[in-house]
């Protein structure tokens, strides 16, 4: 190594603090990416609509609704086909949209509104059904139709809003009573920005420490970016090992379809970001290694 | 013995930098993975309508 090059190298003592900062930078980048993706997953109305209105999800909801109507039909002796046809796919999609707006509205304002309800008019269909009308007195027709309508409405609502009522009424209400949700949400929304600012600060400090030989800063920052990409891939692998989809599938097939769609979108986004980080980090490191070799 | 090119081990940098978090995640997965899986299963069963 020439005297001139040796003079330009940062003092050996700077390598240890720079390496520690690079480890912190890797952690900050990893936490920022996971935080940003999670925040997007929780708060994006467009993403939730995309998931809720996916073909497979609506198909499974329609299958569940048809099965529930068949069960109600057995009790009230009506043909389930025209009643099932009265619950249109468009009306179920509309209820899904309302549910997403209700949920994301809660996330945005922290105010818990009444969950959306469904109402269908089955009187015309039911009075034409001989099996249903048989044995019913004139005076009880209206109330029995209302009973069937209420049960069908509830079956449709439960197929779309898959969280238990007790949890919505009791659990969420209790949380909103005790916690200032808008304030907490405001802080959570700021976290990815703060993480990004911390990452920039750490990268700046590394560059400052290595300013006499900026290639080494390229190596540390590039290494941190690539390391973050590796960590994101490891995290995705560990989350997959938790077999969440199978657990959800045991509880509800319709919710499993929604989770599958959501997890696929989030995984693709995360893999895309991780790959981008690894490419940028790899290029930085390649540049650093190439220029450092010149001095060797 | 072949002489190693200078900087050829620098590609290990990302792995070394990711090692502390990876080790913590690995430890958590081995130590708490099964419990976490059971907890999630129970929570889902309680929260979702049949």
Interface residues (C-beta under 8 A of the other chain):
Chain A: X19 X22 X23 X25 X26 X27 X30 X158 X161 X162 X163 X164 X165 X167 X219 X220 X222 X223 X224 X225 X226 X227 X228 X229 X230 X231 X234 X235 X238 X241 X242 X243 X244 X247 X248 X250 X251 X252 X255 X278 X281 X285 X288 X289 X292 X293 X296
Chain B: X5 X6 X7 X10 X11 X13 X14 X15 X16 X17 X18 X20 X21 X22 X25 X29 X33 X36 X37 X40 X41 X44 X45 X46 X47 X48 X49 X50
